[in-house]
Amino acid sequence: MSSSNSTSARSRSVGVCLLVAGLLAAGSLATAVSSASAAPAPGDVSISDVQVTKTGVSAILTARTTSGAKIDPGSVKATLGGADATVKVQPIAAERRVTTLLIDTSGSMGATGMATVVRAADSFLASAPADVYVGVVAFSTVPKVVAAPTLNRAAVRTAIAALKSQGETSLYDAIAVALTQLGNTGDRSFVLLSDGGDTRSRRTLDQTLAALSAFGVRAQVVGFKTSETQGSVLAKLATAGHGSVAAAGNDAAVSSAFKMAAQDLGSQVRVIITAPAGVGGLQSLKVTATAGGTALQSVTSVNLAVVSPPSSAVPAPSAAPTAAPVGGSAVATAKGPLGIAWMLWFALLAIFVGVGGAILAVGTPAAGSRRQRRLESIERYVPGTTSIRAEQRSTPTVTSISDTLVSMGEKVMDKRASTPRTQQLLERADLPLRPGEWAVLRVVSVVVGVAGGMVLLRGGPISMLVGAGLGVLVGLVMPALFLKLAAKRRSGKFEGQLPDVLTLVASSLSTGFSLLQALDAVARDAAEPSAKEFSRALAETRIGADIEDSLDHMADRMDSTNMRWTGMAISIQRQVGGNLAETLRNTAATLRAREALKRHVRGLSAEGRLSAYILIALPIGIFLYMLGVNKPYVELLWTTTIGIGMLAGGLVSLAIGVFWMRKVVDVEV
């Protein structure tokens, strides 16, 4: 009893200790996040667009106050290397000022978060000075430039309203894209709305902080409270960007933070500082001022020995430098007619040429040859037409071009060992094509496949190359697959009709018909493809072939095991004698029983085959679906090293799975 009580007491003690430890850890974490989010950036005024002149320094001051008060020009003072310097304050006029709204659109934002983004952006655009160019960069799995810097506020609102929450987070890569968009001259800043989490960036936090410090871009960070909040990361970004960080846990707080960032732009002034005599080289620049009764101060380093190159005072162009998404495939492409990219026009033209070539290769040679035979038959009886026909042949026409292509295809196919097999499949599938025409069609299919792949995966060079490779693969595989399936389908149909055909032959023999007459009745009354194949066998016998050889040729042509057995039965009966009608009836009954057993087995294996079809189609279908709804997410499979490895492994695994499942469900009867 005492042991039980002591054990219970120890359990309660351990539980209390864990509870206290958890509360302390939660409290310390909350304190860290709160202090990181609310920690002030170094100084209350930021110095940007620092330019060293022959007489001193020129820079832009931006006050960061909660009241939105403007800097008092008379209160601005500066020291260089600890020595007082003369300061001249000028209002902002014809300055290049660009800011980027850097918005997190990952799945953690949700629909509510995106609505908050729209309202916060409206607050920013309404309060920002009219001469400030505003761009938008959104980031989820990969960053993308949503709107280039522009003065058109309506265009920016429209772009932000179209954003949707999906995917993971690539914060650090998005900052790199924003830095590229902002350029390297004038006052540059970005307003970041994020929770500080990053799950997909190729860059690290240290690389991002170094880039922010080197570029001299001001960072205004708004920490949006989610389950992934990392306040220390946001604080580091604000510190490296000489800006501030504000915690915003609700809609009103986010809109207020964006409005304050816009008001900071309205408080900017240009200061021209004259260096004291004897001060040069690398010096510390300290600037103090007041805004609305609040004392402001900032310190930075300048090298007075290096004079900045002259910069133009013309405002920023309507489209500031932009950057393609890191790891993505979006590139700037020249627009052609109807606003469609030239690359897309070329791909569509290739598809048109390919389809047209296929039509010409298939249809024109047959029509031309029939027309030519009719004309030649008439010319035998009409004198003086040889020179006219020769002149017509010397003129290049569509028919002559297609004949040339087919002739080239024939030469290529003559050198290939697989040509007899191809010819056999064409006959079995009942396709009126010669091997040369089939070769031309395969070339056309490759051209169409390449063009279609480039259209489907249009984007950067890597995406276009992958699209072209997939197009070549599809163009090579699909025609051969279609030919095999068409031949197999027609051969299977012939196999299914053979028992009824043999019954018809047996009935005809019982009524006194000869074997050839019975086969002629099959050619006239049976369904396709049996009628055509038996008609061809009869045609062979009419030109001197033996009936047994004709039936063997038909069995080989249709790859029919049942027909081989039938031909063997007829051959044996003709050699030893007997009732052929009864033999054919027994053969038909055997074939029907075998066909019934085969269908029974197929019914039992239907579930396995259906599962195999679904498992094969599932990755392909998901790939095509994601390609349409979230292309940047899928592009990682061929734009990153690990993605290429995963893609190769997936294709190999899929091929092995297809082979394995096919062997499992393929039951021979």
Secondary structure, 3 states (H helix, E strand, C coil): CHHHHHHHHHHHHHHHHHHHHHHHHHHHHHHHHHHHHHCCCCCCEEEEEEEECCCEEEEEEEECCCCCCCECHHHCEEEECCEEEEEEEEECCCCCEEEEEEEECCCCCHHHHHHHHHHHHHHHHHHCCCCCEEEEEEECCCEEEEEEEECCHHHHHHHHHCCCCCCCCCHHHHHHHHHHHHCCCCEEEEEEEECCCCCCCCCCHHHHHHHHHHHCCEEEEEEECCCCCCHHHHHHHHHHCCCEEEEECCHHHHHHHHHHHHHHHHCCEEEEEECCCCCCCEEEEEEEEEECCEEEEEEEEEECCCCCCCCCCCCCCCCCCCCCCCCCCCCCCCECHHHCEHHHHHHHHHHHHHHHHHHHHHHHHHHHHHHHHHHHHHHCCCCCCHHHHHHHHHCCCHHHHHHHHHHHHHHHHHCCCCHHHHHHHHHHCCCCCCHHHHHHHHHHHHHHHHHHHHHHCCCCHHHHHHHHHHHHHHHHHHHHHHHHHHHHHHHHHHHHHHHHHHHHHHHHHHCCCCHHHHHHHHHHHCCCCHHHHHHHHHHHHHCCCCHHHHHHHHHHHHCCHHHHHHHHHHHHHHHHCCCHHHHHHHHHHHHHHHHHHHHHHHHHCHHHHHHHHHHHHHHHHHHHHHHHHCHHHHHHHHHCHHHHHHHHHHHHHHHHHHHHHHHHHCCCC
